[in-house]
Amino acid sequence: MKKLGEIKEQTKSLAKALQISSYLIRISRIPSYSTLISKKGQGEIFVGIEIANDLLIPACLKSILASETMYTDKNSLAIGLGLDISGNVIKLNLLKAKYTLITGISGSGKNSFLRMISSTLLFRTTPNAVRLLIFDPNRQLSGFKNIPYLLSPINDNPDYFVSALVWVIDEIQRRRKLLKEVNVKSISAYNQLPGYQNLPSIVVIIDNLAKLSKTDRSPYGFVFKIIEDGVNVGIHLIISDENITPDILRKLPKNPFLITFQLATKQDSNLILGQSIAEKLLGRGDMLIKESKNAFPKRIQATFISPAEIELLVDFIINNNKEFNEDFKDIDS
C-alpha cells in the first residue's frame, strides 16, 4: 500500500475529478481498522476519504434540543454540540469532561458556538440548579448580561478575573468540606440528601484567556487548580481562545474535551490536534471534536442559535425569574 502521504497528494486530482474544492476532502487513516492483525501477525492500515457536503445544512438549536438524544437525556449539563456526517446528534457531558477547550479563527463559528452553549444551559436548567460565571473581554456574550443565572456581572477586567478565580477556589474548598461532613463524594450525592440546601452547579466560561492573563498575577495556577479539583464538587470550566499557543497549553492540564473550529495554518492544527486537518475546515460552524488525547477527531456541524432567538430567550428567562435578578456574590475583593 502506498504511504498515507502519497495518497494525500492525490487530493487535488480527486477534487478536480469531482469538480469540488479540495478543502471539502479529507484523507486520513481510519483508527478503528488500523490495529487489525492478520494471521501472519502483520498490522493492516486502512485509509478513508471524507467528502463534505457542498451545501451547508444548519444544525438549529431548536431541532437539536427536540431530538431524542437530548430530549431523553435527564442530565441538565448535557450540551448538544451539533450533527455528525450521518446526521446524528453529538453531545458533550460537562459532568464527565475534565474541562472544555475551544479554539478557532475569527469567522469560524467559535463565538456563535459559545453563545449556543450559554443558551442551552438556559433552556435545560434553572437558576436554582446552575449558576454561571462569565469572563468576556471581547463582549461576545454581552446579550446574556442580565440573566438571573449569573453569580457576578459579566466582566472583562483581568484583575477582577484573578479575584474571581480565587473566589471559585475558596468555593471548591467550602464544598469539599460540606461533602466530607456528610460523608459523600460528589455534589450529586450531596443534593440527594434530605434536609440540606441544594448546591447548584457552577459553569465558568472564559473567553479569550490570553487577553485576561495580561495582569500582574498570573491566572494559570488558579485555572489549573479549578480544573483539577472542581468537577467533583460541581464546578465546570469552559475555556475559549482564538489563539491557543504552546505556552498556554503547557500551563493547562492535559486531556481536555477539545473543540476545534477552522484554524489558520497547518502548524496551528498540529499544535492543537496533533495533525494538519483543522486548517481545511470550512468555517461557519464546521468543527472537530476530540474527546481525549488518543481519540480520533470527529467532524461535526455545530449547533446554531440566531441573535434574535437569543434575545427572545433572555427576555423570557428574565421575566420568569425576577426573584433571582442581581443576586450577585461578593467575589471582587
C-alpha positions as CSV (number, residue, x, y, z in Angstrom):
1,M,0.0,0.0,0.0
2,K,1.2,3.5,-0.7
3,K,2.2,5.6,2.2
4,L,-0.5,7.9,3.6
5,G,1.4,11.0,2.5
6,E,1.5,9.8,-1.1
7,I,-2.3,9.2,-1.1
8,K,-2.9,12.6,0.4
9,E,-1.1,14.1,-2.6
10,Q,-3.9,12.9,-4.8
11,T,-6.4,15.2,-3.0
12,K,-6.3,17.9,-5.7
13,S,-6.7,15.4,-8.5
14,L,-9.7,13.8,-6.8
15,A,-11.2,17.3,-6.2
16,K,-10.8,18.2,-9.8
17,A,-12.4,14.9,-10.9
18,L,-15.4,15.6,-8.6
19,Q,-15.5,19.3,-9.6
20,I,-15.3,20.4,-5.9
21,S,-12.9,22.4,-3.8
22,S,-10.0,20.4,-2.3
23,Y,-11.0,21.8,1.1
24,L,-14.1,19.6,1.1
25,I,-11.9,16.5,1.0
26,R,-10.2,14.9,4.0
27,I,-8.0,11.8,3.6
28,S,-6.8,10.1,6.8
29,R,-6.2,6.8,8.5
30,I,-9.2,5.0,9.9
31,P,-8.3,4.3,13.5
32,S,-10.9,1.6,14.1
33,Y,-9.2,-0.6,11.5
34,S,-5.6,0.5,11.9
35,T,-4.9,-2.2,14.5
36,L,-6.4,-5.1,12.6
37,I,-3.9,-8.0,12.8
38,S,-3.7,-10.6,10.0
39,K,-3.0,-14.3,10.6
40,K,0.7,-13.6,9.9
41,G,0.8,-11.0,12.7
42,Q,1.2,-8.0,10.4
43,G,-1.0,-5.0,11.0
44,E,-3.1,-3.6,8.2
45,I,-3.8,0.2,7.7
46,F,-7.0,1.4,6.1
47,V,-7.4,4.9,4.7
48,G,-10.7,6.8,4.5
49,I,-11.8,9.6,2.1
50,E,-14.3,12.0,3.6
51,I,-16.1,14.4,1.2
52,A,-18.0,17.2,3.0
53,N,-21.4,18.4,1.7
54,D,-21.1,21.4,-0.6
55,L,-24.4,22.7,0.8
56,L,-24.4,23.8,4.4
57,I,-27.2,22.3,6.4
58,P,-27.5,24.3,9.7
59,A,-28.0,22.4,13.0
60,C,-30.6,24.7,14.7
61,L,-30.7,24.6,18.5
62,K,-34.4,24.0,18.5
63,S,-34.2,20.8,16.5
64,I,-31.1,19.6,18.5
65,L,-32.9,20.1,21.8
66,A,-36.0,18.4,20.4
67,S,-34.0,15.4,19.2
68,E,-34.4,12.0,21.0
69,T,-30.8,12.2,22.0
70,M,-31.2,15.4,24.0
71,Y,-34.9,15.1,25.0
72,T,-34.3,11.8,26.8
73,D,-31.1,12.9,28.5
74,K,-32.0,13.9,32.0
75,N,-28.6,15.4,32.7
76,S,-29.1,19.1,32.6
77,L,-25.5,19.7,31.8
78,A,-25.6,17.9,28.5
79,I,-24.8,20.2,25.6
80,G,-25.9,19.3,22.1
81,L,-22.8,20.1,20.1
82,G,-24.3,19.5,16.6
83,L,-24.7,16.9,13.9
84,D,-22.1,14.4,12.6
85,I,-21.8,13.5,8.9
86,S,-24.6,10.9,9.4
87,G,-27.0,13.4,10.9
88,N,-26.6,12.0,14.5
89,V,-26.8,14.5,17.4
90,I,-23.4,14.6,19.2
91,K,-23.4,15.9,22.8
92,L,-20.9,17.0,25.5
93,N,-21.5,15.9,29.1
94,L,-20.0,18.6,31.3
95,L,-20.2,16.2,34.2
96,K,-17.7,13.9,32.6
97,A,-15.4,16.4,30.9
98,K,-12.3,17.4,32.8
99,Y,-12.7,20.8,31.1
100,T,-13.6,22.0,27.7
101,L,-11.2,23.9,25.4
102,I,-12.5,25.7,22.3
103,T,-10.4,27.3,19.6
104,G,-10.9,28.7,16.1
105,I,-10.2,31.7,14.0
106,S,-12.5,34.7,13.6
107,G,-15.5,33.9,11.5
108,S,-15.2,30.1,12.1
109,G,-18.3,29.9,14.2
110,K,-16.5,29.8,17.6
111,N,-18.2,32.8,19.1
112,S,-21.6,31.7,17.9
113,F,-20.9,28.4,19.5
114,L,-20.2,30.0,22.9
115,R,-23.5,31.7,22.7
116,M,-25.2,28.4,21.9
117,I,-23.7,26.7,24.9
118,S,-25.0,29.5,27.2
119,S,-28.4,29.4,25.5
120,T,-28.5,25.6,26.0
121,L,-27.9,25.9,29.7
122,L,-30.7,28.5,29.9
123,F,-33.1,26.1,28.1
124,R,-32.3,23.0,30.1
125,T,-31.7,24.3,33.6
126,T,-32.9,26.8,36.2
127,P,-31.0,29.3,38.3
128,N,-31.6,27.0,41.3
129,A,-29.7,24.2,39.6
130,V,-26.9,26.0,37.6
131,R,-25.1,29.4,38.1
132,L,-22.8,31.0,35.5
133,L,-19.6,32.9,35.9
134,I,-18.7,34.6,32.6
135,F,-15.5,36.4,31.6
136,D,-15.8,38.0,28.2
137,P,-13.2,40.7,27.2
138,N,-14.4,40.6,23.6
139,R,-18.0,41.1,24.7
140,Q,-19.3,38.2,22.6
141,L,-21.7,37.2,25.4
142,S,-23.0,40.6,26.3
143,G,-26.5,39.5,25.3
144,F,-26.6,37.5,28.5
145,K,-25.6,40.3,30.9
146,N,-29.0,40.5,32.7
147,I,-29.8,36.8,33.1
148,P,-30.5,35.6,36.7
149,Y,-28.1,32.7,36.3
150,L,-25.1,35.0,36.8
151,L,-23.1,34.7,40.0
152,S,-21.5,38.1,39.2
153,P,-21.9,40.6,36.3
154,I,-20.1,39.5,33.1
155,N,-16.7,41.0,33.3
156,D,-13.7,41.9,31.1
157,N,-11.2,43.1,33.7
158,P,-8.1,40.9,34.1
159,D,-7.6,41.9,37.7
160,Y,-11.2,41.1,38.6
161,F,-10.7,37.8,36.7
162,V,-8.0,36.7,39.1
163,S,-10.0,37.7,42.1
164,A,-13.0,35.7,40.8
165,L,-10.8,32.7,40.3
166,V,-9.6,32.9,43.9
167,W,-13.3,33.0,44.9
168,V,-14.0,29.9,42.9
169,I,-11.1,28.1,44.6
170,D,-12.5,29.1,48.0
171,E,-15.9,27.8,46.9
172,I,-14.3,24.5,45.9
173,Q,-12.8,24.2,49.4
174,R,-16.1,25.1,51.1
175,R,-18.0,22.5,49.1
176,R,-15.4,19.8,49.8
177,K,-15.8,20.5,53.5
178,L,-19.6,20.1,53.2
179,L,-19.3,16.8,51.4
180,K,-16.8,15.5,53.9
181,E,-19.1,16.4,56.8
182,V,-21.9,14.2,55.5
183,N,-19.5,11.5,54.1
184,V,-20.4,11.8,50.4
185,K,-18.0,12.0,47.5
186,S,-19.9,14.1,44.9
187,I,-22.3,17.0,44.6
188,S,-25.0,14.8,43.1
189,A,-24.9,12.6,46.2
190,Y,-25.0,15.6,48.4
191,N,-28.0,17.1,46.7
192,Q,-30.0,13.9,47.2
193,L,-29.7,14.1,51.0
194,P,-32.9,15.2,52.7
195,G,-32.7,18.4,54.8
196,Y,-29.7,20.0,53.1
197,Q,-29.7,23.1,50.8
198,N,-29.1,22.3,47.2
199,L,-25.7,23.1,45.8
200,P,-26.0,24.4,42.3
201,S,-23.5,23.5,39.6
202,I,-21.3,26.4,38.6
203,V,-20.2,26.7,34.9
204,V,-17.3,29.1,34.5
205,I,-17.0,30.4,30.9
206,I,-13.7,32.1,30.0
207,D,-13.5,33.7,26.5
208,N,-10.0,34.9,25.4
209,L,-7.9,33.5,28.2
210,A,-4.7,35.1,26.8
211,K,-6.2,38.6,27.0
212,L,-7.4,38.0,30.5
213,S,-4.0,36.8,31.5
214,K,-2.4,40.2,31.0
215,T,-2.2,41.1,34.7
216,D,0.4,41.2,37.4
217,R,-1.0,38.0,38.9
218,S,-0.9,35.1,36.5
219,P,-4.2,33.3,36.5
220,Y,-3.0,29.9,35.2
221,G,-2.2,28.4,38.6
222,F,-5.7,29.2,39.7
223,V,-7.3,27.9,36.5
224,F,-5.2,24.7,36.8
225,K,-6.4,24.1,40.4
226,I,-10.1,24.7,39.5
227,I,-9.8,22.2,36.7
228,E,-8.2,19.6,38.9
229,D,-10.5,20.0,41.9
230,G,-13.7,21.5,40.6
231,V,-15.6,18.8,38.7
232,N,-16.3,16.6,41.7
233,V,-17.9,19.5,43.6
234,G,-20.0,20.7,40.6
235,I,-17.7,23.4,39.1
236,H,-17.0,23.1,35.4
237,L,-14.7,25.1,33.2
238,I,-15.1,26.1,29.6
239,I,-12.1,28.0,28.0
240,S,-12.2,29.6,24.6
241,D,-9.4,31.4,22.8
242,E,-8.8,32.3,19.2
243,N,-5.0,31.8,19.5
244,I,-4.0,28.8,21.7
245,T,-0.2,29.0,21.9
246,P,2.3,26.3,23.1
247,D,2.7,28.4,26.3
248,I,-1.0,28.3,27.1
249,L,-1.1,24.6,26.5
250,R,1.8,24.0,28.8
251,K,0.0,25.9,31.6
252,L,-3.3,23.9,31.3
253,P,-4.0,20.3,32.4
254,K,-3.8,17.7,29.7
255,N,-6.7,15.9,28.1
256,P,-9.5,18.5,27.8
257,F,-12.6,17.9,25.8
258,L,-11.3,19.6,22.7
259,I,-13.5,21.6,20.2
260,T,-11.7,23.0,17.2
261,F,-13.1,25.2,14.5
262,Q,-11.2,26.3,11.4
263,L,-7.6,27.2,12.2
264,A,-5.3,29.5,10.2
265,T,-2.4,27.2,9.5
266,K,-1.2,23.6,9.5
267,Q,1.1,24.4,12.4
268,D,-1.8,25.6,14.5
269,S,-3.7,22.4,13.7
270,N,-0.7,20.2,14.5
271,L,-0.3,22.0,17.9
272,I,-3.9,21.6,18.9
273,L,-4.9,18.2,17.3
274,G,-1.5,16.6,16.6
275,Q,-2.3,16.6,12.8
276,S,-2.8,19.0,10.0
277,I,-6.6,18.9,9.5
278,A,-8.4,21.8,11.1
279,E,-7.0,24.3,8.6
280,K,-9.1,22.6,6.0
281,L,-12.4,23.1,7.8
282,L,-14.9,25.3,6.0
283,G,-15.9,27.8,8.7
284,R,-19.5,28.7,9.6
285,G,-19.7,26.0,12.4
286,D,-17.7,23.3,10.7
287,M,-15.7,21.8,13.6
288,L,-13.8,18.9,15.0
289,I,-14.2,17.4,18.5
290,K,-11.6,15.3,20.2
291,E,-12.8,13.7,23.4
292,S,-9.4,12.5,24.7
293,K,-5.7,12.6,23.8
294,N,-5.8,9.3,21.8
295,A,-9.3,9.8,20.3
296,F,-9.7,10.4,16.6
297,P,-11.2,13.8,15.7
298,K,-14.9,13.7,14.8
299,R,-16.3,16.2,12.3
300,I,-19.5,18.0,13.3
301,Q,-21.7,20.8,12.1
302,A,-22.1,23.0,15.2
303,T,-25.4,23.8,16.7
304,F,-26.5,27.4,16.0
305,I,-28.9,29.9,17.5
306,S,-29.6,33.3,16.0
307,P,-29.1,36.6,17.8
308,A,-32.9,37.2,17.6
309,E,-33.6,33.9,19.2
310,I,-31.2,34.6,22.0
311,E,-32.9,38.0,22.7
312,L,-36.3,36.3,22.9
313,L,-34.9,33.6,25.2
314,V,-33.1,36.1,27.5
315,D,-36.3,38.2,27.8
316,F,-38.3,35.1,28.7
317,I,-35.8,34.0,31.3
318,I,-35.6,37.4,33.0
319,N,-39.4,37.9,33.1
320,N,-39.9,34.5,34.6
321,N,-37.1,34.5,37.2
322,K,-37.3,38.0,38.7
323,E,-36.6,36.8,42.2
324,F,-33.1,35.9,41.1
325,N,-32.2,39.2,39.4
326,E,-29.0,40.8,40.7
327,D,-28.5,38.1,43.3
328,F,-24.7,38.5,42.9
329,K,-22.0,37.1,45.1
330,D,-19.3,39.3,46.6
331,I,-16.3,38.0,44.7
332,D,-14.4,41.1,43.8
333,S,-12.4,41.6,46.9
